Amino acid sequence: MSTPSSITPAGSLASHLHEVRAKWGWFVALGLIMVIAGAVALGSSYGLVIGTLVSVYYIGAMMVVGGIAQIFHAFSVKGWGGFLFWLFDGILYLAAGALAFAQPDLAATVLTLLLGISLIIGGIFRLFAAFKLRPAKGWGWILFSAVIAMILGIEITVQWPINSMWILGLFLGIDLIFNGFTILMLGLGLRKH
């Protein structure tokens, strides 16, 4: 049985797209706010420090929420045998999140080092992936991405811990600008349709 083209189901892609197009202004406003927030974060060393603290507090809050959920989960599977594992894991998450709030400088230092190491390791994995894909068209972009990730990771770890109070803010500012710009462009594109 086919549906006539003039009748679209309530949950169809066309009806959702119509709803999104009607709110193009919200996308533009959100994009502008994010670009401005990113520019403020990148505009001064004070902005970078605030961006770093916002990042640390956000990660800390997520760890606290995850820890509490894990502790509740431990008590819900008490008879299963994994109670102590879930309980200790939840307590560690909760403690790490609380530490992020109590000692944001220390948390920023640890997170910066982990970020640098992650970029290096991720870059090495991408490097191997690039050479595995070598005959395929576009493998050079993966190689380029791998080299950039490793250079960033090495740069972060070499300057660690001096850069700990601004590097997370720098990444947050860059992410806000790029993400805000793409949302802004989406909103402007929706306006034209």
C-alpha positions in Angstrom: 0.0 0.0 0.0 1.4 3.4 -1.0 0.9 6.7 0.8 -0.2 9.6 -1.4 2.4 12.2 -1.8 0.2 14.9 -0.4 -0.2 13.1 2.9 3.0 12.7 5.0 3.1 10.7 8.3 3.5 12.8 11.4 7.0 11.4 12.1 8.3 11.6 8.5 11.6 13.2 7.5 9.7 15.9 5.5 7.7 17.0 8.5 10.8 17.2 10.8 12.7 19.1 8.1 9.8 21.6 7.9 9.9 22.1 11.6 13.7 22.6 11.6 13.4 25.1 8.7 10.8 27.1 10.6 13.4 27.6 13.5 16.4 28.6 11.3 16.8 31.8 13.4 17.5 29.8 16.5 20.3 28.0 14.7 21.7 31.3 13.6 21.5 32.7 17.1 23.1 29.6 18.7 25.9 29.7 16.1 26.6 33.3 16.8 26.6 32.9 20.6 29.0 29.9 20.2 31.4 31.8 17.9 31.4 34.8 20.3 32.0 32.6 23.3 34.9 30.9 21.5 36.4 34.2 20.5 36.2 35.4 24.1 37.9 32.3 25.2 40.7 32.7 22.7 40.8 36.5 23.0 42.9 36.6 26.2 44.9 34.5 28.6 42.2 35.1 31.1 39.6 33.7 28.7 41.8 30.6 28.2 42.0 30.1 31.9 38.2 30.4 32.3 37.7 28.0 29.4 40.0 25.5 31.0 38.2 25.8 34.3 34.8 25.4 32.6 36.2 22.3 30.9 37.5 20.9 34.2 34.2 21.6 36.0 32.2 20.0 33.2 34.3 16.9 33.2 34.1 16.8 37.0 30.3 17.1 37.0 30.0 14.3 34.5 32.2 12.1 36.6 30.2 12.9 39.7 26.9 12.0 37.9 28.5 8.8 36.5 29.9 7.8 39.9 26.5 8.3 41.6 24.8 6.3 38.9 27.4 3.6 39.1 27.0 3.3 42.9 23.2 3.0 42.6 23.7 0.4 39.9 26.0 -1.5 42.2 23.2 -1.9 44.7 20.7 -2.9 42.1 22.9 -5.8 40.9 24.0 -6.8 44.5 23.1 -10.5 44.0 24.8 -10.8 40.6 28.3 -11.0 42.0 29.8 -7.8 40.5 28.7 -5.6 43.4 32.2 -4.7 44.7 33.5 -3.9 41.2 30.6 -1.6 40.4 30.7 0.0 43.9 34.5 0.7 43.8 34.3 1.9 40.2 31.5 4.3 41.2 33.4 5.5 44.2 36.5 6.2 42.0 34.4 8.2 39.5 32.8 10.1 42.3 36.2 10.8 44.0 37.8 11.9 40.7 34.8 14.3 40.0 35.0 15.7 43.5 38.7 16.2 43.1 38.1 18.1 39.9 35.9 20.6 41.8 38.2 20.8 44.9 41.5 21.0 42.9 40.7 22.3 39.4 44.4 23.2 38.8 45.5 19.7 39.6 42.7 18.3 37.4 43.6 20.6 34.5 47.2 19.4 34.8 46.3 15.7 34.7 43.8 16.2 31.9 46.3 18.2 29.8 48.9 15.4 30.1 46.2 12.8 29.2 45.2 14.9 26.2 48.8 15.1 24.9 49.3 11.4 25.4 46.0 10.6 23.7 46.8 12.8 20.7 50.2 11.0 20.3 48.7 7.5 20.6 45.7 8.4 18.4 48.1 9.9 15.8 50.2 6.7 15.8 47.1 4.5 15.2 46.0 6.8 12.4 49.5 6.6 10.9 49.3 2.8 10.7 45.8 3.1 9.3 47.0 5.5 6.7 49.7 3.2 5.5 47.3 0.2 5.5 45.0 2.3 3.2 47.9 3.5 1.1 46.7 2.5 -2.3 43.2 3.9 -1.6 42.4 7.4 -2.8 42.5 9.9 0.0 44.8 8.0 2.3 47.1 11.0 2.4 44.4 12.9 4.4 44.5 10.3 7.1 48.3 10.5 7.1 48.1 14.3 7.4 45.6 14.0 10.3 48.0 11.5 12.0 51.0 13.8 11.7 49.0 16.9 13.0 47.7 14.9 15.9 51.2 13.6 16.8 52.7 17.1 16.5 50.0 18.6 18.7 50.4 15.8 21.3 54.2 16.2 21.4 53.9 20.0 21.7 51.4 19.6 24.6 53.5 17.0 26.5 56.8 18.9 26.0 55.3 22.1 27.5 53.5 20.2 30.2 52.7 21.2 33.1 53.3 24.9 32.2 50.5 24.9 29.6 48.0 23.2 31.9 46.0 26.3 32.7 45.4 27.3 29.1 45.5 24.4 26.8 42.0 23.0 27.6 40.6 26.5 27.2 42.3 26.8 23.8 40.8 23.6 22.6 37.4 24.6 24.0 37.6 28.0 22.3 38.6 26.5 18.9 35.8 23.9 19.2 33.2 26.6 20.1 34.2 28.7 17.1 34.2 25.8 14.6 31.0 24.2 16.0 29.3 27.6 16.2 30.3 28.5 12.6 28.8 25.2 11.3 25.6 25.7 13.2 25.4 29.3 11.9 25.9 28.1 8.3 23.2 25.4 8.8 20.8 28.1 10.1 21.5 30.4 7.1 21.2 27.4 4.7 17.8 26.5 6.3 16.7 30.1 5.8 17.2 30.0 2.1 15.0 26.9 1.6 
